[in-house]
Amino acid sequence: MKTRPLGKTGIEIAPLVFGGNVFGWTVDEARSFELLDAFVDAGFNAIDTADVYSRWVSGHTGGESETIIGRWLKARPARRQQVLLFTKVGGDMGSGRSLGARWIETAVEDSLKRLATDVIDLYQSHWPDPATPHEETLRAYERLLKAGKVRAIGCSNFSAEQLEASLAAAREHGLPTYQTLQPEYNLADRASYDGPLRDLALREGLGVITYYSLASGFLSGKYRSEADLKQSARGRGVAKYLTPRGLRILDALDRVGARLGAKPAEVALAWLMQRDGVTAPIASATSIEQLKSFTKAAALVLAADDVGALDAASAL
């Protein structure tokens, strides 16, 4: 599978990243191993997770996703040379969000242990931390980079202003800059990334991996009415998309999909993969059938008319 440069990190990734939030949550360990094997065998090579996954589940404390990935790597040592591990720090592990140096230095060791590796390929600030100066956070990352515990650093959920401030702090103090960005972005949710943040990412040559790439499943076409919301636990979070604009997007996905012989989700992912300013979308799977859909999405080529139809339908 053809790879792309992840910004200026020196890392090359396939055009879709596996979202590890499902491991230990909606899929058990055995199924997680099966999915990871199939993902890599299909030619993909990057897995995104976070220390906080899946603390939201009753009885969980965080680290469940990383632990399953680490057990998979222990069971299949050769896989470590085939995959890139992306994880995040700064989510609430019980004492609030923090990007303080002391917390990062503790959290990275915990993540390395859970992931059963000696280096994290991409370490990301999960959320902005207004209480910690950018300089402090970046100095902590500088130490990790020099120690070889981290290959590259990135940020997630930063606004254009926050990212710009971090870049300015790095330049002022001679510190490493964030090289990647992980924003929420998809055909239905374009407002927070399109505009100043996307402009900044393009100008700085950042690698961009998008999360909620299928709008919590809405862009699969599975939810088209209030009655459909009862199909899964995620239905409640999808209700906000059942608007004239949302239905217009689904209609455009249906039309493009019919022409290409593809499912709505495959078209939605292909739109992201071909979008200037996006390196690769993050998507999760709970079945082998969904993984096959990832492969098809990566192979789709949208014509200019297809992209134009999708852009028009999703315009704000």
C-alpha positions, -999 to 999 in steps of 0.1 A, spaced: 0 0 0 13 34 -9 24 55 21 26 92 27 49 114 48 34 123 82 44 160 80 81 165 87 84 137 112 103 114 88 75 88 94 57 73 65 21 60 71 -5 43 51 -36 65 43 -57 53 72 -49 49 109 -66 24 132 -84 40 161 -75 20 192 -103 34 214 -123 3 208 -98 -21 224 -110 -33 257 -143 -14 253 -164 -26 224 -141 -54 214 -124 -79 238 -87 -89 237 -91 -118 214 -111 -98 188 -86 -69 191 -58 -93 182 -77 -105 152 -85 -70 140 -49 -58 145 -35 -88 125 -60 -82 97 -52 -45 96 -15 -50 93 -19 -78 68 -40 -55 46 -10 -32 43 -18 -5 69 8 4 95 -3 30 121 -23 26 153 -36 55 174 -45 52 210 -42 72 243 -34 65 279 -69 75 289 -86 48 267 -110 34 280 -113 51 314 -150 60 306 -160 24 309 -173 14 344 -146 -4 363 -118 8 340 -89 31 351 -74 40 317 -46 22 299 -68 -7 288 -63 0 250 -25 4 253 -23 -28 274 -41 -48 247 -19 -35 220 12 -43 241 0 -79 247 -6 -82 210 30 -71 203 43 -95 230 25 -124 214 37 -114 179 72 -97 184 78 -94 146 47 -71 143 66 -42 161 87 -37 130 55 -35 109 36 -9 130 38 26 142 25 34 177 8 67 182 -4 75 217 -15 105 237 -9 121 271 -28 148 290 -63 133 292 -79 130 327 -65 99 343 -82 108 376 -66 140 387 -76 163 358 -59 171 325 -23 180 326 6 187 302 30 194 331 65 181 328 64 159 359 32 143 347 45 137 311 77 121 325 56 97 346 29 90 320 53 82 292 69 55 312 35 40 320 26 41 283 59 25 272 53 -3 297 18 -10 287 27 -9 250 56 -33 256 79 -11 236 110 11 242 99 39 219 67 56 210 66 67 173 43 97 179 35 111 213 7 136 213 -7 162 237 -43 150 240 -58 183 251 -46 218 256 -36 227 292 -40 264 299 -24 259 334 9 248 319 32 270 298 39 256 263 76 260 271 74 235 301 55 209 280 79 212 250 110 210 273 96 177 287 92 164 251 127 176 242 141 154 269 120 124 257 131 129 221 168 132 231 164 100 253 150 81 223 118 73 241 97 93 215 104 97 178 80 127 171 55 149 189 21 162 180 -10 178 195 -47 170 195 -77 193 200 -57 225 198 -72 256 183 -53 277 157 -45 302 185 -32 275 208 -11 258 181 3 291 170 13 300 206 30 266 210 50 272 178 60 306 189 71 293 223 92 266 206 109 291 183 116 316 211 132 290 233 148 267 207 125 238 215 110 211 193 77 220 177 46 199 173 49 182 139 14 167 138 -22 177 146 -51 155 154 -84 174 149 -120 163 149 -129 165 112 -152 148 87 -178 158 61 -204 166 89 -179 184 112 -159 209 93 -162 241 112 -134 236 138 -107 226 113 -115 243 80 -103 278 82 -75 292 103 -64 258 118 -62 241 84 -44 271 70 -19 269 98 -14 232 94 -8 236 57 16 265 62 36 247 87 36 214 68 20 195 97 9 159 94 -28 158 101 -47 127 113 -84 133 118 -105 117 145 -143 110 145 -137 106 107 -171 90 103 -190 114 127 -196 86 153 -209 64 125 -234 88 110 -215 89 77 -220 51 74 -256 59 64 -268 37 92 -287 65 109 -313 83 88 -343 88 111 -350 91 148 -360 54 148 -325 45 136 -309 61 167 -320 31 188 -298 7 168 -267 12 190 -254 29 221 -239 56 199 -272 66 185 -278 94 210 -246 111 200 -256 109 163 -290 127 168 -274 161 162 -266 152 126 -302 145 117 -307 179 101 -314 190 65 -276 194 60 -268 160 75 -294 143 52 -280 162 23 -245 148 30 -259 113 32 -277 118 -1 -244 130 -18 -226 100 -3 -253 77 -17 -250 92 -52 -212 91 -53 -212 56 -38 -237 43 -64 -214 55 -92 -183 39 -76 -199 8 -62 -189 18 -27 -206 22 7 -212 57 22 -185 52 48 -160 43 22 -167 74 2 -166 96 33 -131 81 42 -119 85 7 -129 122 7 -107 127 38 -78 108 23 -79 130 -8 -85 162 11 -56 187 10 -44 193 45 -52 157 57 -26 130 59 -49 102 70 -82 97 88 -84 76 120 -111 50 119 -121 22 143 -134 -12 134 -151 -39 154 -153 -65 127 -133 -79 98 -159 -67 74 -154 -31 85 -116 -36 80 -122 -48 44 -141 -15 40 -110 4 50 -90 -13 22 -117 -4 -3 -118 32 9 -80 35 5 -83 23 -31 -112 46 -41 -104 75 -64 -129 103 -63 -134 123 -95 -134 161 -93 -172 160 -97 -175 136 -68 -155 159 -45 -174 189 -57 -207 172 -49 -195 162 -14 -180 197 -7 -213 214 -18 -235 191 3 -213 196 34 -208 233 30 -216 252 62 
